[in-house]
Amino acid sequence: MKTVVAKQSVPVFAEQYDTALHPAFELLAQERSDEAYAAFMREIEARPHDENAYEGAIVALLQQTRWHEAEALTAQARAACPNSLILVARQTWNWIYLTRESEAYPLVVQLLERGYCNPAWLHEVVLPLRNVLICYASDPRLLSRNKRKQQHERASLLKGIQTLEHWLERYQYPIPDEPVGVRITLSMIARNEAQFLEGCLRSVQGVVDEIVLVDTGSDDDTPRIAERFGAKVIHTAWQHDFSAARNLALEHASGDWILVLDADERLSPDSKQAILNAVRHPQFAGYYLEILNEIRDGDYFMHRIVRLFRRLPGIRWEGAIHEQIMPSLIARGARFATVAAQIHHLGYRSEVMQSRAKIQRNLELIQRELERDPDDLFHKFNLANTYFTAGEYAQAAHWAEQVCPYLRGDEDYAGQIWADWVESLMHLQRYEEALKVGADALARGIDSPMVHYALALVYHRMGSYQKTLESLDAARESAIRIGLLAPDGETLQIGSRYTGDVGVVTFKWRYTRALALHALQRYAEARTLFERLVQERPNNPIILQAYGQLLTDIGEREAAQSVFHQLATHDEYHLLAQQLLAKLWWEANDYQRALPYLRAVALVMPHEREWLDRWLHAAQATGDWLSVVAACELYEARGYPISAEMYINWGRALWQLNAYENALRCFTAAIELNPQDANAFLNAGDALYQLGAYSEAADAYAAGIERDPYNAQAWFTLGNCYFRMGVYDAAKIAYEQALTIDPKHKQAQHNLELTRERIRFTAA
């Protein structure tokens, strides 16, 4: 399962470059990535061996998380500039954050040996690579069972670690004292969660090395359940502060990584390996996990949140409610990625307490019956089916395997149990095994629509969409043969002996077929099915979401918007619909239409900075200065770090709104953050000029010119200040300098003539 890198800042390793590249690098610093990329590519066309132009273009792509294009351009750049250390450094950075460390290592060592010691590169590449090797060396799961080979592998890793540490020390780069390794602590807070807790803890078996649970006053079995799983239980009084409890759990954790779950949440079985893989890559300090909040059968509210993070020194949860760890991590320069793992949240179901109690009761009753008659296939079927209903697929597969091979095939439940077995294996990602079980069922004459449908699901999960359609056709043909469907393949008939889910040849069948057709780009057929599904179930949010996505993919954005608006009428899907609408117009580069949706999402998703970034970008692109100011204020309110460039953009928006004093405060903050930023001084000069403080404005312009002496507009505005102050000789010099840099500067030419006239008049 791949790790997907989240949007993040990208360092620039180029230290000196031709002045022609200044504007492009300025765009890059402002994260105006599209414009920067175009500017760099023009420079590359003119000078195909300019390593700095190549690096700028690569960084512009990386800012947009266009990793494949960045990799291709990096290869092209290295071929064009084979002796460029900067481009090799860029290649290693790319590979580190694509978790291709084994490819990066030899290049990193070569660079170190050649004396390359750019501090940003040491921080961004060498130190993380050393940490990765430590994680691999400390993970016993990765070492060979052969003792001699194991010793060799560990020795190789240790040698690699020592090599990197040697060079870090030689280049006097400090190695921070922080936990580095793969041990995972499950961190929880709970009170009276006995009915939920065990399922949660079972879901992480084989993943976590330690469990820390802060109990805030349970009077049920919560503490004892936790202790049975080996948890360290800390008792404390509830302080009406979630962060206080979580920070207490954090203080007692000893793992290198922290996984956070609540008692009514479950780590999905197919996410375990993804979590174990993720912690071997500490170049990311935190991972987003997908949360599936179950509202009712088949309906989920989905969002992402950082629930897996490194236990870095000093990190703390913030907020008495809706507590966050990200600000603390961001303050330490953390990078984030998305791991292909899911947490299932049961707490939003109104009937969850009763339903889980019923499932547990049924399991106990069935197991009691099996104790009396261990060979009863029907009891085993019920046990397997109950586990399947509960989503405990490993147990369901285990018990189905105890039943299916021993059935005659004419039992009413035969099709259902074989289908349960196939689907359980699918959920466990044992796809080939699932296909073999399905084929075995058909070979035994279990000609059930449920088996064919289960196989269709497996093929769909594997990406074999044509096979999906073939299995769906077989499901319908089977339903006709057994009399469940009339010969027209549509009409349900009464009187068949079919036992199982009717949906596999009606609603679910159409939905799965529509998805497969969509994937095969048979858009017209998929659309026809979706339109029927919407008619049959007009308020089903899952259908609306998929239909809207189809309309998006075929470019019918107006229709897609209408569908997503309908999706938004479901309270539990309102936020998702806003996200889809924002994405719809964002990807179309229609920032004007995307703006209100981006704003709505950003305001209610404090953990998702990307939406705030997009809101700010769209506001700037459309010149909506009020939105720019509101977005920047939200950055500040949420404690996100604000760069000098952002302060400048914030200030320019305030300047556009004639709020010159507030704009000046932003420009001053930018200067404090980056005293070498000419743009900050020049914008401060603009604000002071509007406030009538011409002398102070002249000082600001002069400071900006000192840092950017070839800026014709800066010389022009400096001349205006001197003119306003009556210092005509200085104004004349400033205008002349502007024209020296840009002979076509008409305003400078005009004002120079006025100044000369004023000098002549004054002399007379």
C-alpha positions in Angstrom: 0.0 0.0 0.0 1.5 3.3 -1.1 2.2 6.3 1.0 0.9 9.5 -0.6 2.9 12.6 0.2 0.8 15.5 1.4 1.4 19.0 0.1 4.4 20.5 1.9 7.1 23.1 1.6 9.9 22.2 -0.7 13.5 23.6 -0.1 15.5 25.2 -2.9 19.1 24.1 -2.9 20.3 26.6 -5.5 22.2 29.3 -3.6 23.4 31.6 -6.5 21.8 32.0 -9.9 21.7 34.3 -12.8 19.7 37.5 -12.3 17.4 36.5 -15.2 16.0 33.8 -12.8 15.1 36.2 -10.0 11.5 36.8 -11.2 10.9 33.0 -11.5 12.4 32.3 -8.1 10.2 35.1 -6.6 7.2 33.4 -8.0 8.4 30.2 -6.5 8.8 31.8 -3.1 5.2 33.0 -3.4 4.1 29.5 -4.3 2.7 30.7 -7.6 3.8 27.4 -8.9 2.2 27.4 -12.3 3.6 30.8 -13.2 7.0 29.8 -11.7 7.1 26.6 -13.7 6.3 28.4 -16.9 9.0 31.0 -16.3 11.6 28.4 -15.5 10.8 26.3 -18.5 11.2 29.4 -20.7 14.7 29.8 -19.2 15.5 26.2 -19.8 14.5 26.5 -23.5 16.8 29.5 -23.8 19.6 27.9 -21.7 19.2 24.2 -21.7 22.1 23.6 -19.4 21.2 25.9 -16.5 21.0 23.7 -13.4 19.3 26.4 -11.4 16.5 26.8 -13.9 15.9 23.1 -13.9 15.8 23.0 -10.1 13.4 25.8 -9.9 11.0 24.1 -12.4 11.3 20.8 -10.5 10.4 22.6 -7.2 7.5 24.3 -8.9 6.1 20.8 -9.8 6.8 19.5 -6.3 4.9 22.4 -4.7 1.9 21.1 -6.6 2.6 17.5 -5.6 3.1 16.6 -9.3 5.7 14.0 -8.4 5.7 11.9 -11.6 6.4 15.0 -13.7 9.0 16.2 -11.2 10.8 12.9 -11.4 10.7 12.9 -15.2 12.1 16.5 -15.3 14.8 15.6 -12.7 16.0 12.8 -15.0 16.0 15.2 -18.0 17.9 17.8 -15.9 20.6 15.4 -14.7 21.1 14.2 -18.3 21.5 17.9 -19.5 23.7 18.8 -16.5 25.6 15.7 -15.6 28.1 17.4 -13.3 25.5 19.3 -11.3 25.6 18.5 -7.6 22.5 20.6 -7.0 20.5 18.3 -9.3 21.8 15.2 -7.7 20.8 16.7 -4.3 17.4 17.4 -5.7 17.1 13.8 -6.9 18.0 12.5 -3.4 15.4 14.8 -1.9 12.7 13.5 -4.3 13.6 9.9 -3.5 13.6 10.4 0.3 10.0 11.8 0.2 8.9 9.1 -2.3 10.3 6.5 0.3 12.9 5.3 -2.2 15.7 5.4 0.3 17.7 2.5 -1.1 18.1 4.5 -4.3 18.9 7.7 -2.6 21.6 6.3 -0.3 24.5 5.8 -2.7 23.9 9.2 -4.3 23.8 10.8 -0.8 27.2 9.2 0.1 28.7 10.4 -3.2 27.6 13.9 -2.6 28.9 13.9 1.0 32.3 12.6 -0.2 32.4 15.3 -2.9 32.0 18.0 -0.2 28.4 18.9 -0.8 27.1 20.1 2.6 24.2 22.5 1.9 22.6 22.9 5.3 19.0 22.5 4.0 20.1 19.3 2.2 21.7 17.9 5.3 18.5 18.6 7.2 16.1 17.5 4.6 17.9 14.4 3.2 20.9 13.2 5.1 19.4 13.3 8.6 16.1 11.7 7.5 17.9 9.0 5.6 20.0 8.2 8.7 16.7 8.0 10.7 15.2 5.6 8.1 18.2 3.3 8.4 17.8 3.3 12.2 14.1 2.3 11.8 14.9 -0.5 9.5 17.7 -1.7 11.7 15.4 -1.7 14.7 12.5 -3.5 13.0 12.9 -7.3 13.6 10.2 -8.0 11.1 12.4 -7.0 8.2 15.4 -9.1 9.2 16.1 -12.5 7.6 15.3 -15.6 9.6 18.7 -16.9 8.6 21.0 -15.8 11.5 24.0 -15.3 9.4 22.1 -13.3 6.8 20.4 -11.4 9.7 23.8 -10.4 11.1 24.9 -9.3 7.6 21.8 -7.2 7.1 22.0 -5.5 10.5 25.7 -4.9 10.0 25.0 -3.2 6.6 22.4 -1.0 8.1 24.6 0.0 11.1 27.5 0.7 8.7 25.1 3.0 6.7 24.0 4.8 9.8 27.6 5.3 11.0 28.6 6.6 7.6 25.9 9.2 7.5 26.5 10.2 11.1 30.3 10.6 10.3 29.5 13.1 7.6 26.9 15.0 9.6 29.5 15.4 12.4 32.2 16.3 9.9 30.0 19.0 8.5 29.1 20.1 12.0 25.4 19.4 11.5 23.9 18.6 14.9 22.0 15.3 15.3 18.9 15.9 17.4 18.3 13.8 20.4 14.9 12.4 19.6 13.2 8.9 19.5 13.9 7.2 16.2 12.5 3.7 15.7 9.4 1.7 14.9 7.9 1.0 18.3 4.2 2.1 18.3 2.3 3.2 21.3 -1.5 3.1 21.1 -2.6 6.2 23.0 -6.2 6.3 24.3 -8.5 8.2 26.7 -11.7 6.5 27.8 -14.5 6.4 30.3 -17.1 3.7 30.5 -16.2 2.2 27.2 -16.4 -1.5 28.1 -18.8 -2.4 25.3 -16.4 -0.9 22.7 -12.9 -1.2 24.0 -12.1 -4.8 23.3 -12.9 -4.5 19.6 -10.7 -1.5 19.3 -7.8 -3.2 21.0 -8.2 -6.4 19.0 -8.0 -4.3 15.8 -4.5 -3.2 16.6 -3.0 -6.5 17.6 0.1 -7.1 15.7 0.5 -3.4 15.1 1.2 -1.7 18.4 3.9 -2.5 20.9 2.5 -0.7 23.8 -1.0 0.5 24.9 -1.5 3.6 27.2 -5.0 4.3 28.3 -6.0 7.3 30.4 -9.2 6.4 32.3 -11.1 9.5 33.3 -13.4 7.9 35.8 -14.9 4.6 34.6 -17.2 2.6 36.8 -17.4 -0.3 34.4 -14.8 -2.8 33.1 -12.9 -0.4 30.9 -9.7 -0.4 33.0 -9.7 -4.2 33.4 -10.3 -4.8 29.6 -7.4 -2.5 28.8 -5.1 -4.3 31.4 -6.0 -7.7 29.9 -4.5 -6.5 26.6 -1.4 -5.4 28.5 -2.3 -1.7 28.6 -0.7 0.7 31.0 -3.8 2.3 32.6 -3.5 5.8 34.2 -6.4 6.9 36.4 -7.2 10.6 36.5 -10.2 12.8 37.2 -12.0 14.3 34.2 -10.9 17.9 33.8 -13.3 18.8 30.9 -10.2 19.1 28.7 -9.5 16.5 26.1 -6.0 17.7 25.5 -5.1 17.4 29.2 -6.0 13.8 29.1 -4.3 13.1 25.8 -1.1 14.9 27.0 -1.1 12.7 30.1 -1.3 9.6 27.9 1.5 11.1 25.8 3.7 11.6 28.9 3.4 7.9 29.7 4.1 6.7 26.2 7.5 5.2 25.3 7.0 4.3 21.7 8.7 6.1 18.8 5.3 6.6 17.2 1.9 7.4 18.6 -1.3 5.8 17.1 -4.4 7.4 18.5 -7.8 5.7 18.6 -10.9 6.1 20.6 -12.7 3.1 22.0 -15.5 3.3 19.4 -13.0 3.1 16.6 -11.4 0.2 14.8 -8.3 0.0 12.7 -9.3 -1.9 9.6 -7.6 -5.2 9.2 -6.1 -4.3 5.8 -4.5 -1.3 7.3 -2.1 -3.0 9.6 0.7 -3.5 7.1 0.3 0.1 5.9 0.8 1.3 9.4 3.9 -0.9 9.9 5.3 0.3 6.6 4.7 3.9 7.5 6.7 4.0 10.7 9.8 2.9 8.9 9.8 6.3 7.2 10.3 9.0 9.9 11.0 11.7 7.3 7.3 12.1 7.8 6.5 13.2 11.4 2.8 12.5 11.0 0.4 10.6 8.8 -3.2 11.3 7.8 -5.5 8.3 8.3 -8.9 8.0 6.7 -11.8 8.0 9.2 -15.0 6.2 8.1 -17.7 7.4 10.4 -20.6 5.0 10.0 -24.0 6.7 10.0 -26.1 3.9 8.9 -25.6 0.7 6.8 -23.6 1.6 3.7 -23.4 5.3 4.5 -20.3 6.9 5.8 -19.0 10.3 6.6 -15.4 10.3 5.6 -12.5 12.6 6.6 -8.8 12.5 7.2 -6.9 13.3 10.3 -3.4 12.9 11.6 -3.7 9.9 14.0 -0.2 8.5 13.6 2.8 10.7 14.5 6.3 10.6 15.8 6.8 11.2 19.6 9.0 14.2 19.1 10.3 16.1 22.1 8.0 18.7 23.4 4.9 17.9 21.2 1.6 18.6 22.9 -2.1 18.3 22.2 -3.9 21.6 22.0 -7.5 22.6 22.6 -9.9 21.5 25.3 -12.2 20.0 22.7 -11.5 19.0 19.0 -8.0 18.7 20.3 -5.1 18.9 17.8 -1.6 17.6 17.6 -0.7 19.1 14.2 0.1 22.6 15.3 2.7 21.3 17.7 4.2 19.1 14.9 4.1 21.9 12.4 5.9 24.2 14.8 8.8 21.7 14.6 8.9 21.7 10.8 7.0 18.4 10.5 6.1 16.9 7.1 3.0 14.9 6.6 1.8 12.2 4.3 -1.4 10.1 3.8 -1.1 6.4 4.6 -3.6 4.0 3.0 -5.2 3.0 6.3 -8.7 3.4 7.6 -10.2 3.8 11.0 -13.8 2.8 11.3 -15.8 5.0 13.7 -19.0 3.4 15.1 -20.0 6.2 17.5 -22.2 8.1 15.1 -24.8 5.3 14.8 -27.7 5.9 17.1 -28.3 2.2 17.5 -24.7 1.2 17.8 -24.8 0.3 21.5 -27.8 -2.0 21.0 -26.6 -3.5 17.8 -23.1 -4.4 19.1 -24.7 -5.9 22.2 -26.9 -8.0 20.0 -24.0 -9.2 17.9 -22.1 -10.1 21.0 -25.1 -11.9 22.4 -25.6 -13.9 19.2 -21.9 -14.9 19.2 -22.2 -16.1 22.8 -25.3 -18.1 22.0 -23.9 -19.7 18.9 -20.7 -20.6 20.6 -22.6 -22.2 23.4 -24.5 -24.3 20.9 -21.3 -25.3 19.3 -20.0 -26.5 22.6 -22.9 -28.8 22.7 -22.6 -30.0 19.1 -19.1 -29.2 17.7 -19.9 -30.7 14.3 -23.1 -28.8 13.5 -22.6 -27.1 10.2 -25.5 -24.8 10.6 -24.2 -23.4 13.9 -20.8 -22.9 12.2 -22.6 -21.1 9.3 -24.3 -18.8 11.8 -21.1 -18.1 13.6 -19.3 -17.2 10.3 -22.2 -15.1 9.1 -22.4 -13.2 12.4 -18.7 -12.5 12.3 -19.1 -11.3 8.7 -21.9 -9.0 9.7 -19.8 -7.6 12.4 -17.0 -7.0 9.9 -14.6 -9.4 11.6 -13.5 -10.9 8.3 -10.6 -13.0 9.5 -12.9 -14.9 11.9 -15.6 -15.0 9.2 -13.2 -16.6 6.7 -11.9 -19.0 9.4 -15.4 -20.3 10.2 -16.6 -20.3 6.6 -13.7 -22.6 5.8 -15.0 -24.9 8.5 -18.4 -25.1 6.7 -18.2 -24.7 2.9 -16.1 -27.8 1.9 -18.5 -30.0 3.9 -21.8 -28.8 2.4 -23.8 -30.8 0.0 -24.7 -27.7 -2.0 -28.4 -27.8 -1.8 -28.6 -26.1 1.6 -30.6 -22.9 1.6 -27.7 -21.0 3.0 -25.0 -22.5 0.8 -24.7 -19.6 -1.6 -24.6 -17.1 1.2 -21.8 -18.8 3.2 -19.7 -19.3 0.1 -20.2 -15.6 -0.8 -19.3 -14.6 2.8 -16.1 -16.5 2.5 -15.2 -14.9 -0.8 -16.0 -11.4 0.5 -14.1 -12.0 3.7 -11.0 -12.9 1.9 -11.5 -9.9 -0.3 -11.7 -7.6 2.7 -8.5 -9.2 4.0 -6.9 -8.4 0.6 -6.3 -12.1 -0.1 -7.6 -11.6 -3.6 -6.2 -14.6 -5.4 -7.4 -16.8 -2.6 -10.8 -15.3 -2.9 -11.0 -16.0 -6.6 -10.0 -19.6 -6.0 -12.7 -20.0 -3.3 -15.3 -18.5 -5.7 -14.2 -20.8 -8.5 -14.4 -23.8 -6.1 -18.0 -22.8 -5.2 -19.0 -22.7 -8.9 -17.3 -26.0 -9.6 -19.3 -27.6 -6.8 -22.5 -26.3 -8.4 -23.2 -23.4 -6.0 -24.8 -21.4 -8.8 -25.8 -18.5 -6.6 -26.1 -14.9 -7.6 -24.4 -14.0 -4.3 -21.3 -16.0 -5.3 -21.1 -14.4 -8.7 -21.6 -11.0 -7.2 -18.9 -11.6 -4.6 -16.5 -12.5 -7.4 -17.5 -9.3 -9.2 -16.6 -7.3 -6.1 -13.2 -9.1 -5.9 -12.4 -8.4 -9.5 -13.5 -4.8 -9.1 -11.2 -4.4 -6.0 -8.4 -5.8 -8.1 -9.0 -3.4 -10.9 -10.2 -6.1 -13.4 -13.2 -4.2 -14.5 -14.1 -6.3 -17.6 -14.1 -9.4 -15.3 -16.3 -7.5 -13.0 -18.9 -7.0 -15.7 -18.7 -10.7 -16.7 -19.3 -11.8 -13.1 -22.2 -9.4 -12.8 -23.7 -10.8 -16.0 -23.3 -14.3 -14.5 -25.1 -13.2 -11.3 -28.1 -12.0 -13.3 -28.1 -15.1 -15.5 -28.0 -17.2 -12.3 -30.9 -15.2 -10.9 -32.9 -16.0 -14.0 -32.1 -19.7 -13.9 -33.2 -20.0 -10.3 -36.3 -18.0 -10.8 -35.3 -15.0 -8.7 -35.6 -12.8 -11.8 -37.9 -13.0 -14.7 -36.4 -13.7 -18.2 -36.3 -9.9 -18.8 -33.5 -9.8 -16.2 -35.3 -7.0 -14.3 -38.4 -8.2 -12.7 -38.2 -9.9 -9.3 -40.3 -13.0 -9.0 -41.9 -14.5 -6.0 -41.6 -18.2 -5.2 -37.9 -18.9 -5.9 -35.9 -20.7 -3.2 -33.3 -18.0 -3.2 -31.9 -17.2 0.2 -29.7 -14.1 0.5 -29.4 -10.5 -0.4 -31.7 -9.4 -3.2 -29.7 -6.3 -3.7 -26.9 -8.3 -5.5 -29.2 -8.5 -8.6 -30.9 -5.1 -8.2 -29.6 -2.0 -6.5 -26.1 -3.2 -5.6 -25.8 -4.9 -8.9 -26.5 -1.7 -10.9 -24.2 0.3 -8.6 -21.3 -2.0 -9.0 -21.8 -2.2 -12.7 -22.0 1.5 -13.0 -18.7 1.8 -11.2 -17.0 -0.7 -13.5 -18.3 0.9 -16.6 -17.1 4.3 -15.3 -13.6 2.8 -14.7 -13.7 1.4 -18.3 -14.6 4.9 -19.6 -17.8 3.6 -21.0 -19.4 6.8 -19.7 -22.7 6.7 -21.6 -23.6 3.3 -20.2 -22.5 4.2 -16.7 -24.5 7.4 -16.8 -27.7 5.6 -17.8 -27.3 3.3 -14.8 -26.5 6.1 -12.4 -29.6 8.0 -13.7 -31.7 5.0 -12.9 -30.1 4.5 -9.5 -30.8 8.2 -8.7 -34.5 7.6 -9.7 -34.7 4.5 -7.5 -32.9 6.0 -4.5 -32.9 9.7 -5.0 -31.6 10.5 -1.5 -28.8 7.9 -1.4 -25.6 9.9 -0.7 -23.3 7.2 -1.9 -25.0 7.1 -5.3 -25.0 10.9 -5.5 -21.3 11.0 -4.8 -20.4 8.4 -7.5 -22.8 10.0 -10.0 -21.3 13.4 -9.4 -17.8 12.0 -9.9 -18.8 10.5 -13.3 -20.3 13.8 -14.4 -17.1 15.5 -13.3 -14.9 13.1 -15.3 -16.9 13.6 -18.5 -16.6 17.4 -18.1 -20.3 18.1 -17.3 -19.4 20.3 -14.4 -22.8 22.1 -14.2 -24.6 18.8 -13.9 -22.1 17.5 -11.4 -22.5 20.7 -9.3 -26.3 20.1 -9.2 -25.7 16.5 -8.0 -23.3 17.6 -5.4 -25.7 20.2 -4.2 -28.2 17.4 -3.7 -25.6 15.5 -1.8 -25.1 18.5 0.4 -28.8 18.2 1.6 -27.7 15.2 3.7 -26.3 16.7 6.9 -23.8 14.0 7.3 -22.5 14.5 3.8 -22.7 18.2 3.7 -19.0 18.8 4.3 -18.0 16.1 1.7 -20.3 17.7 -0.8 -18.7 21.1 -0.2 -15.3 19.4 -0.7 -16.4 17.9 -4.0 -17.8 21.2 -5.2 -14.6 22.9 -4.2 -12.5 20.3 -6.0 -14.8 20.4 -9.1 -14.1 24.0 -9.8 -10.6 24.1 -8.4 -9.5 21.4 -10.9 -11.2 23.4 -13.6 -9.1 26.4 -12.5 -12.4 28.3 -12.0 -11.3 29.9 -8.8 -14.2 32.3 -8.7 -16.7 29.4 -8.5 -14.5 27.4 -6.2 -14.0 30.2 -3.7 -17.2 29.9 -1.6 -16.8 26.2 -1.3 -13.2 26.4 -0.4 -14.0 29.0 2.2 -16.8 26.8 3.7 -14.6 23.8 3.9 -11.6 25.6 5.3 -13.7 27.2 8.1 -14.9 23.8 9.4 -11.8 21.6 8.9 -9.2 22.9 11.3 -7.0 19.9 10.8 -6.9 20.2 7.0 -4.6 23.0 6.1 -4.7 22.2 2.4 -8.2 23.6 2.2 -7.1 26.8 3.8 -4.1 27.0 1.4 -6.5 26.5 -1.6 -8.9 29.1 -0.2 -6.1 31.6 0.0 -4.8 30.7 -3.4 -8.3 31.1 -5.0 -8.9 34.4 -3.2 -5.6 35.8 -4.5 -6.2 34.5 -8.0 -9.6 36.2 -8.2 -8.5 39.4 -6.4 -11.0 38.8 -3.6 -9.1 40.9 -1.1 -11.6 40.4 1.7 -11.2 36.7 1.4 -7.5 36.9 1.3 -7.6 38.9 4.6 -10.1 36.4 6.2 -8.0 33.4 5.1 -4.8 35.0 6.5 -6.5 35.8 9.8 -7.6 32.2 10.0 -4.0 31.0 9.5 -3.1 33.2 12.4 -6.0 32.1 14.6 -5.1 28.4 14.1 -1.5 29.0 14.9 -0.2 28.0 11.6 3.3 29.4 10.8 3.1 32.4 8.5 5.9 33.0 6.1 7.3 36.4 5.1 5.7 35.9 1.6 2.3 35.3 3.2 2.6 38.4 5.3 3.4 40.3 2.2 0.3 38.9 0.4 -1.8 39.7 3.4 -0.5 43.2 3.5 -1.1 43.7 -0.2 -4.7 42.6 0.3 -5.2 45.1 3.1 -3.5 47.7 0.9 -6.1 47.1 -1.8 -8.8 47.6 0.8 -7.1 50.9 1.8 -6.3 49.6 5.3 -2.8 51.0 5.0 -1.8 50.9 8.7 -2.8 47.2 9.0 -1.0 46.5 5.8 2.1 48.2 7.2 2.0 45.9 10.2 2.0 42.9 7.9 4.9 44.2 5.9 6.8 44.9 9.1 6.2 41.3 10.2 7.6 40.1 6.9 10.7 42.2 7.3 11.2 40.8 10.8 10.9 37.3 9.5 13.2 37.9 6.5 15.3 41.1 6.6 16.7 40.2 3.2 13.3 40.3 1.4 13.4 43.3 -0.8 9.7 42.9 -1.6 8.8 43.3 2.1 10.6 46.7 2.3 9.1 47.9 -1.0 5.6 47.1 0.0 6.2 48.7 3.4 7.2 51.8 1.4 4.0 51.7 -0.6 1.9 51.6 2.7 3.9 54.5 4.2 3.6 56.5 1.0 -0.2 56.1 1.1 -0.1 57.2 4.8 1.8 60.3 3.7 4.9 59.3 5.6 7.2 60.1 2.7 10.4 60.2 4.6 9.8 56.8 6.2 8.6 55.5 2.8 11.9 56.7 1.2 13.9 54.8 3.8 11.8 51.6 3.2 12.3 52.0 -0.6 16.0 52.6 -0.2 16.3 49.4 2.0 14.4 47.5 -0.7 16.6 48.8 -3.4 19.7 47.9 -1.4 18.5 44.3 -1.6 17.2 44.5 -5.2 19.1 47.2 -7.0 17.8 46.4 -10.4 14.2 47.0 -9.7 13.1 49.9 -11.9 9.8 50.3 -10.2 11.4 50.6 -6.8 13.7 53.5 -8.1 10.6 55.1 -9.6 8.6 55.0 -6.3 11.7 56.3 -4.4 11.8 59.2 -6.8 8.1 59.9 -6.1 8.9 60.1 -2.3 11.7 62.5 -2.9 9.5 64.6 -5.2 6.8 64.7 -2.6 9.4 65.8 0.0 10.7 68.5 -2.3 14.1 66.9 -2.6 14.2 67.3 -6.4 17.8 66.5 -7.0 17.4 63.1 -5.3 14.2 62.5 -7.2 15.9 63.2 -10.5 18.7 60.7 -9.7 16.1 58.1 -8.7 14.0 58.6 -11.9 17.2 58.5 -14.0 18.2 55.2 -12.4 14.8 53.7 -13.1 15.2 54.7 -16.8 18.7 53.2 -16.9 17.2 49.9 -15.8 14.0 50.2 -17.9 14.3 52.8 -20.7 10.6 52.2 -21.5 9.3 53.2 -18.1 7.0 55.9 -19.3 5.9 57.1 -15.8 9.6 57.5 -14.8 10.2 59.5 -18.0 7.2 61.7 -17.4 8.1 62.4 -13.7 11.7 63.0 -14.6 10.7 65.8 -17.0 8.4 67.3 -14.3 11.3 67.1 -11.8 13.8 68.8 -14.2 11.2 71.5 -14.7 10.7 71.9 -11.0 14.6 72.1 -10.6 14.8 74.8 -13.2 11.9 76.8 -11.7 13.5 76.5 -8.2 16.9 77.6 -9.6 15.3 80.6 -11.3 
